[in-house]
């Protein structure tokens, strides 16, 4: 990956990483400090990814809390929006100027996760 970045390649990494990166990325950070998915060592790999030249596309556009992509079925957490943002699009910094939108489609049902997406514009 480092080699591709040095060559100027544009890279998108996306998926369910099972880790909430920052406190803003889950509804109850204090209660989950010792829970897998929010452990310091799990969050550190995202820090390292970002230090290598990647951006959390959603957070580049949305700085407010309350946006989640996963909710626990057993506790009916989705109904109360007590969730975690554990699905991500990380983009290489050379895509930053092309990032038009980043979204979470929390109204789409059918899973304990919901769809997420980004829109890149190369026409400007």
MDTraj code that builds the backbone (N, CA, C; nanometers):
import mdtraj as md
import numpy as np

residues = "UNK UNK UNK UNK UNK UNK UNK UNK UNK UNK UNK UNK UNK UNK UNK UNK UNK UNK UNK UNK UNK UNK UNK UNK UNK UNK UNK UNK UNK UNK UNK UNK UNK UNK UNK UNK UNK UNK UNK UNK UNK UNK UNK UNK UNK UNK UNK UNK UNK UNK UNK UNK UNK UNK UNK UNK UNK UNK UNK UNK UNK UNK UNK UNK UNK UNK UNK UNK UNK UNK UNK UNK UNK UNK UNK UNK UNK UNK UNK UNK UNK UNK UNK UNK UNK UNK UNK UNK UNK UNK UNK UNK UNK UNK UNK UNK UNK UNK UNK UNK UNK UNK UNK UNK UNK UNK UNK UNK UNK UNK UNK UNK UNK UNK UNK UNK UNK UNK UNK UNK UNK UNK UNK UNK".split()
xyz = np.array([
    [0.0823, -0.1180, 0.0000],
    [0.0000, 0.0000, 0.0000],
    [0.0870, 0.1248, 0.0000],
    [0.1918, 0.1243, 0.0810],
    [0.2810, 0.2403, 0.0841],
    [0.3411, 0.2658, -0.0536],
    [0.3788, 0.1578, -0.1213],
    [0.4359, 0.1706, -0.2543],
    [0.3370, 0.2298, -0.3536],
    [0.2129, 0.1873, -0.3458],
    [0.1098, 0.2407, -0.4342],
    [0.0864, 0.3887, -0.4082],
    [0.0860, 0.4264, -0.2818],
    [0.0698, 0.5683, -0.2486],
    [0.1864, 0.6503, -0.3021],
    [0.3078, 0.5990, -0.2902],
    [0.4254, 0.6693, -0.3416],
    [0.4189, 0.6874, -0.4927],
    [0.3531, 0.5928, -0.5605],
    [0.3352, 0.6028, -0.7059],
    [0.2231, 0.6996, -0.7426],
    [0.1538, 0.7531, -0.6423],
    [0.0440, 0.8462, -0.6683],
    [-0.0883, 0.7792, -0.6968],
    [-0.0986, 0.6499, -0.6700],
    [-0.2241, 0.5786, -0.6934],
    [-0.3311, 0.6293, -0.5979],
    [-0.4531, 0.6310, -0.6473],
    [-0.5681, 0.6686, -0.5658],
    [-0.6267, 0.5403, -0.5079],
    [-0.6438, 0.5369, -0.3754],
    [-0.6851, 0.4138, -0.3079],
    [-0.8087, 0.4390, -0.2224],
    [-0.9034, 0.3458, -0.2311],
    [-1.0222, 0.3455, -0.1461],
    [-1.0233, 0.2128, -0.0717],
    [-1.0342, 0.2208, 0.0595],
    [-1.0476, 0.1027, 0.1449],
    [-1.1851, 0.1134, 0.2103],
    [-1.2656, 0.0096, 0.1954],
    [-1.3984, 0.0182, 0.2554],
    [-1.4400, -0.1153, 0.3152],
    [-1.5289, -0.1068, 0.4119],
    [-1.5841, -0.2282, 0.4694],
    [-1.6172, -0.2150, 0.6161],
    [-1.6604, -0.3271, 0.6694],
    [-1.6916, -0.3406, 0.8119],
    [-1.5605, -0.3736, 0.8826],
    [-1.5082, -0.2796, 0.9597],
    [-1.3809, -0.3025, 1.0289],
    [-1.4004, -0.3403, 1.1753],
    [-1.5272, -0.3507, 1.2186],
    [-1.5601, -0.3933, 1.3550],
    [-1.4918, -0.3106, 1.4630],
    [-1.4603, -0.1862, 1.4325],
    [-1.3966, -0.0972, 1.5291],
    [-1.4544, 0.0422, 1.5146],
    [-1.4967, 0.1008, 1.6242],
    [-1.5349, 0.2415, 1.6273],
    [-1.4072, 0.3205, 1.6570],
    [-1.3718, 0.4124, 1.5704],
    [-1.2433, 0.4797, 1.5817],
    [-1.2364, 0.5804, 1.6970],
    [-1.3329, 0.6658, 1.7059],
    [-1.3323, 0.7723, 1.8072],
    [-1.4597, 0.7650, 1.8921],
    [-1.4591, 0.8363, 2.0034],
    [-1.5772, 0.8381, 2.0907],
    [-1.7027, 0.8817, 2.0161],
    [-1.6870, 0.9727, 1.9227],
    [-1.8002, 1.0223, 1.8447],
    [-1.8646, 0.9115, 1.7606],
    [-1.7920, 0.8022, 1.7402],
    [-1.8378, 0.6948, 1.6525],
    [-1.9206, 0.5877, 1.7220],
    [-1.9550, 0.6084, 1.8471],
    [-2.0491, 0.5183, 1.9139],
    [-2.1301, 0.5955, 2.0160],
    [-2.2483, 0.5456, 2.0414],
    [-2.3424, 0.6177, 2.1268],
    [-2.2975, 0.6236, 2.2724],
    [-2.2311, 0.5183, 2.3195],
    [-2.1948, 0.5106, 2.4615],
    [-2.0466, 0.4739, 2.4768],
    [-1.9583, 0.5680, 2.4504],
    [-1.8149, 0.5354, 2.4549],
    [-1.7636, 0.4960, 2.5928],
    [-1.8059, 0.5627, 2.6964],
    [-1.7549, 0.5320, 2.8311],
    [-1.7920, 0.3907, 2.8736],
    [-1.9139, 0.3496, 2.8433],
    [-1.9603, 0.2159, 2.8806],
    [-1.8915, 0.1059, 2.8002],
    [-1.8293, 0.1413, 2.6890],
    [-1.7706, 0.0419, 2.5991],
    [-1.6178, 0.0477, 2.5916],
    [-1.5538, 0.1195, 2.6823],
    [-1.4081, 0.1343, 2.6793],
    [-1.3335, 0.0012, 2.6860],
    [-1.3923, -0.0990, 2.7497],
    [-1.3253, -0.2280, 2.7656],
    [-1.3921, -0.3382, 2.6836],
    [-1.4675, -0.2973, 2.5823],
    [-1.5403, -0.3912, 2.4970],
    [-1.4693, -0.3998, 2.3616],
    [-1.4576, -0.5232, 2.3107],
    [-1.3983, -0.5415, 2.1786],
    [-1.4750, -0.4593, 2.0757],
    [-1.4011, -0.3905, 1.9940],
    [-1.4581, -0.2987, 1.8966],
    [-1.4292, -0.1547, 1.9325],
    [-1.3854, -0.1326, 2.0570],
    [-1.3491, 0.0023, 2.1004],
    [-1.2271, 0.0001, 2.1924],
    [-1.1519, -0.1083, 2.1868],
    [-1.0304, -0.1177, 2.2678],
    [-0.9208, -0.0297, 2.2077],
    [-0.8329, 0.0265, 2.2901],
    [-0.7273, 0.1138, 2.2386],
    [-0.6428, 0.0502, 2.1291],
    [-0.6083, -0.0771, 2.1459],
    [-0.5246, -0.1419, 2.0440],
    [-0.5993, -0.1619, 1.9126],
    [-0.7303, -0.1769, 1.9185],
    [-0.8096, -0.1889, 1.7958],
    [-0.8197, -0.0537, 1.7260],
    [-0.8371, 0.0507, 1.8020],
    [-0.8498, 0.1845, 1.7453],
    [-0.7170, 0.2359, 1.6908],
    [-0.6069, 0.1856, 1.7461],
    [-0.4738, 0.2324, 1.7055],
    [-0.4422, 0.1978, 1.5606],
    [-0.4939, 0.0845, 1.5093],
    [-0.4614, 0.0516, 1.3703],
    [-0.5243, 0.1526, 1.2746],
    [-0.6402, 0.2086, 1.3120],
    [-0.7008, 0.3125, 1.2283],
    [-0.6152, 0.4390, 1.2345],
    [-0.5631, 0.4708, 1.3531],
    [-0.4703, 0.5843, 1.3635],
    [-0.3514, 0.5645, 1.2699],
    [-0.2955, 0.4448, 1.2689],
    [-0.1796, 0.4160, 1.1828],
    [-0.2156, 0.4274, 1.0350],
    [-0.3334, 0.3806, 0.9984],
    [-0.3781, 0.3922, 0.8604],
    [-0.3874, 0.5395, 0.8198],
    [-0.4416, 0.6198, 0.9071],
    [-0.4567, 0.7620, 0.8772],
    [-0.3207, 0.8324, 0.8729],
    [-0.2296, 0.7915, 0.9569],
    [-0.0949, 0.8481, 0.9548],
    [-0.0224, 0.8147, 0.8242],
    [-0.0601, 0.7060, 0.7613],
    [0.0032, 0.6639, 0.6356],
    [-0.0525, 0.7367, 0.5149],
    [-0.1567, 0.8158, 0.5321],
    [-0.2080, 0.8933, 0.4203],
    [-0.3506, 0.8633, 0.3810],
    [-0.4348, 0.8283, 0.4780],
    [-0.5750, 0.8026, 0.4501],
    [-0.6642, 0.8937, 0.5330],
    [-0.7833, 0.9144, 0.4826],
    [-0.8834, 1.0014, 0.5449],
    [-1.0098, 0.9191, 0.5680],
    [-1.0737, 0.9386, 0.6808],
    [-1.2057, 0.8829, 0.7071],
    [-1.3037, 0.9712, 0.6290],
    [-1.3538, 0.9209, 0.5169],
    [-1.4347, 1.0017, 0.4266],
    [-1.5590, 1.0590, 0.4949],
    [-1.6259, 0.9788, 0.5770],
    [-1.7468, 1.0285, 0.6428],
    [-1.7147, 1.1444, 0.7362],
    [-1.6103, 1.1306, 0.8167],
    [-1.5742, 1.2364, 0.9126],
    [-1.5167, 1.3599, 0.8435],
    [-1.4680, 1.3459, 0.7230],
    [-1.4205, 1.4622, 0.6481],
    [-1.5364, 1.5579, 0.6211],
    [-1.6561, 1.5020, 0.6061],
    [-1.7738, 1.5819, 0.5726],
    [-1.8654, 1.6050, 0.6928],
    [-1.8760, 1.5051, 0.7800],
    [-1.9707, 1.5115, 0.8927],
    [-1.8958, 1.5080, 1.0259],
    [-1.9029, 1.6150, 1.0998],
    [-1.8317, 1.6205, 1.2280],
    [-1.9229, 1.5981, 1.3487],
    [-2.0515, 1.5859, 1.3240],
    [-2.1459, 1.5725, 1.4347],
    [-2.1645, 1.4264, 1.4755],
    [-2.2107, 1.4055, 1.5975],
    [-2.2341, 1.2707, 1.6494],
    [-2.3725, 1.2209, 1.6078],
    [-2.4025, 1.0975, 1.6435],
    [-2.5351, 1.0412, 1.6198],
    [-2.5492, 0.9646, 1.4899],
    [-2.4387, 0.9441, 1.4173],
    [-2.4415, 0.8704, 1.2909],
    [-2.3765, 0.7342, 1.3112],
    [-2.4540, 0.6286, 1.2947],
    [-2.4040, 0.4945, 1.3186],
    [-2.4394, 0.4027, 1.2023],
    [-2.3648, 0.2934, 1.1892],
    [-2.3887, 0.1982, 1.0801],
    [-2.4202, 0.0578, 1.1317],
    [-2.4179, 0.0389, 1.2635],
    [-2.4471, -0.0916, 1.3234],
    [-2.5186, -0.0711, 1.4568],
    [-2.6181, -0.1577, 1.4802],
    [-2.6943, -0.1552, 1.6052],
    [-2.7167, -0.2987, 1.6509],
    [-2.7146, -0.3205, 1.7805],
    [-2.7366, -0.4531, 1.8368],
    [-2.8835, -0.4926, 1.8216],
    [-2.9057, -0.6095, 1.7617],
    [-3.0424, -0.6603, 1.7450],
    [-3.1098, -0.6924, 1.8782],
    [-3.0353, -0.7610, 1.9659],
    [-3.0943, -0.8136, 2.0897],
    [-3.1573, -0.7050, 2.1761],
    [-3.0935, -0.5902, 2.1826],
    [-3.1423, -0.4819, 2.2685],
    [-3.2300, -0.3816, 2.1937],
    [-3.2590, -0.4108, 2.0662],
    [-3.3382, -0.3196, 1.9815],
    [-3.2772, -0.1794, 1.9802],
    [-3.1463, -0.1762, 1.9740],
    [-3.0720, -0.0495, 1.9812],
    [-3.1002, 0.0432, 1.8636],
    [-3.1339, -0.0127, 1.7507],
    [-3.1584, 0.0719, 1.6329],
    [-3.2779, 0.1634, 1.6548],
    [-3.3803, 0.1124, 1.7204],
    [-3.4998, 0.1920, 1.7476],
    [-3.4668, 0.3158, 1.8316],
    [-3.3625, 0.3050, 1.9121],
    [-3.3208, 0.4166, 1.9989],
    [-3.1956, 0.4869, 1.9478],
    [-3.1449, 0.4437, 1.8341],
    [-3.0210, 0.4937, 1.7744],
    [-2.9027, 0.4865, 1.8712],
    [-2.8928, 0.3746, 1.9404],
    [-2.7786, 0.3470, 2.0270],
    [-2.6868, 0.2553, 1.9466],
    [-2.6036, 0.3155, 1.8634],
    [-2.5260, 0.2373, 1.7690],
    [-2.3774, 0.2645, 1.7707],
    [-2.3130, 0.2034, 1.6741],
    [-2.1693, 0.2169, 1.6522],
    [-2.1475, 0.2462, 1.5038],
    [-2.0509, 0.3275, 1.4731],
    [-2.0078, 0.3457, 1.3337],
    [-1.8830, 0.2607, 1.3167],
    [-1.9018, 0.1429, 1.2570],
    [-1.7905, 0.0480, 1.2413],
    [-1.7676, 0.0117, 1.0942],
    [-1.8422, 0.0753, 1.0055],
    [-1.8274, 0.0552, 0.8616],
    [-1.7701, 0.1843, 0.8036],
    [-1.6666, 0.1704, 0.7228],
    [-1.5904, 0.2881, 0.6808],
    [-1.5555, 0.2893, 0.5336],
    [-1.5345, 0.4091, 0.4828],
    [-1.4620, 0.4349, 0.3590],
    [-1.3418, 0.5187, 0.3985],
    [-1.2237, 0.4642, 0.3790],
    [-1.0996, 0.5390, 0.3957],
    [-1.0491, 0.5693, 0.2551],
    [-1.0149, 0.6944, 0.2295],
    [-0.9639, 0.7315, 0.0980],
    [-0.8242, 0.7903, 0.1134],
    [-0.7409, 0.7664, 0.0137],
    [-0.6072, 0.8251, 0.0165],
    [-0.6207, 0.9773, 0.0044],
    [-0.5272, 1.0480, 0.0627],
    [-0.5365, 1.1947, 0.0659],
    [-0.5411, 1.2556, -0.0736],
    [-0.4883, 1.1863, -0.1744],
    [-0.4949, 1.2409, -0.3094],
    [-0.6356, 1.2308, -0.3704],
    [-0.7305, 1.1759, -0.2959],
    [-0.8709, 1.1748, -0.3377],
    [-0.9534, 1.2798, -0.2638],
    [-0.8938, 1.3458, -0.1685],
    [-0.9670, 1.4411, -0.0832],
    [-1.0423, 1.5453, -0.1650],
    [-0.9791, 1.6023, -0.2647],
    [-1.0446, 1.7068, -0.3443],
    [-1.1579, 1.6530, -0.4302],
    [-1.1639, 1.5227, -0.4494],
    [-1.2690, 1.4608, -0.5299],
    [-1.3874, 1.4120, -0.4470],
    [-1.3754, 1.4163, -0.3156],
    [-1.4822, 1.3674, -0.2280],
    [-1.5989, 1.4651, -0.2296],
    [-1.7097, 1.4207, -0.2873],
    [-1.8285, 1.5051, -0.2983],
    [-1.9257, 1.4807, -0.1835],
    [-1.9426, 1.3531, -0.1447],
    [-2.0334, 1.3223, -0.0344],
    [-1.9943, 1.1900, 0.0300],
    [-2.0397, 1.1748, 0.1530],
    [-2.0240, 1.0511, 0.2290],
    [-2.1523, 1.0358, 0.3089],
    [-2.2067, 0.9153, 0.3090],
    [-2.3384, 0.9005, 0.3705],
    [-2.3554, 0.7643, 0.4366],
    [-2.4475, 0.7634, 0.5310],
    [-2.4917, 0.6421, 0.6001],
    [-2.6418, 0.6343, 0.5787],
    [-2.6894, 0.5249, 0.5237],
    [-2.8315, 0.5093, 0.4950],
    [-2.8991, 0.4310, 0.6072],
    [-2.9122, 0.4962, 0.7215],
    [-2.9630, 0.4297, 0.8423],
    [-3.1087, 0.3872, 0.8319],
    [-3.1809, 0.4429, 0.7367],
    [-3.3220, 0.4051, 0.7200],
    [-3.3387, 0.2732, 0.6442],
    [-3.2304, 0.2221, 0.5839],
    [-3.2374, 0.0958, 0.5099],
    [-3.2274, -0.0204, 0.6090],
    [-3.3319, -0.1015, 0.6140],
    [-3.3392, -0.2127, 0.7078],
    [-3.3009, -0.3432, 0.6396],
    [-3.2890, -0.4497, 0.7189],
    [-3.2612, -0.5811, 0.6642],
    [-3.1389, -0.6466, 0.7249],
    [-3.0663, -0.5748, 0.8065],
    [-2.9449, -0.6259, 0.8696],
    [-2.9222, -0.5464, 0.9971],
    [-2.8277, -0.5924, 1.0779],
    [-2.7884, -0.5117, 1.1934],
    [-2.6957, -0.3981, 1.1505],
    [-2.6486, -0.4022, 1.0250],
    [-2.5727, -0.2922, 0.9643],
    [-2.6642, -0.2217, 0.8646],
    [-2.6238, -0.1030, 0.8220],
    [-2.6924, -0.0359, 0.7124],
    [-2.5897, 0.0006, 0.6058],
    [-2.6354, 0.0289, 0.4847],
    [-2.5414, 0.0665, 0.3789],
    [-2.4744, 0.2012, 0.4081],
    [-2.3517, 0.2120, 0.3617],
    [-2.2787, 0.3389, 0.3660],
    [-2.2247, 0.3631, 0.2255],
    [-2.1852, 0.4860, 0.1980],
    [-2.1309, 0.5128, 0.0655],
    [-2.0591, 0.6447, 0.0591],
    [-1.9905, 0.6627, -0.0515],
    [-1.9258, 0.7893, -0.0820],
    [-1.9522, 0.8213, -0.2292],
    [-1.9388, 0.9475, -0.2628],
    [-1.9454, 0.9902, -0.4013],
    [-1.8190, 1.0689, -0.4300],
    [-1.7492, 1.0271, -0.5343],
    [-1.6279, 1.0946, -0.5796],
    [-1.6580, 1.1620, -0.7124],
    [-1.6115, 1.2847, -0.7281],
    [-1.6349, 1.3611, -0.8502],
    [-1.5002, 1.3945, -0.9134],
    [-1.4774, 1.3449, -1.0339],
    [-1.3527, 1.3692, -1.1044],
    [-1.3701, 1.4702, -1.2177],
    [-1.4844, 1.5383, -1.2192],
    [-1.5150, 1.6320, -1.3280],
    [-1.4864, 1.7774, -1.2940],
    [-1.4209, 1.8044, -1.1842],
    [-1.3924, 1.9449, -1.1515],
    [-1.2449, 1.9719, -1.1527],
])
top = md.Topology()
chain = top.add_chain()
for i, resn in enumerate(residues, 1):
    res = top.add_residue(resn, chain, resSeq=i)
    for name in ("N", "CA", "C"):
        top.add_atom(name, md.element.get_by_symbol(name[0]), res)
traj = md.Trajectory(xyz[None], top)
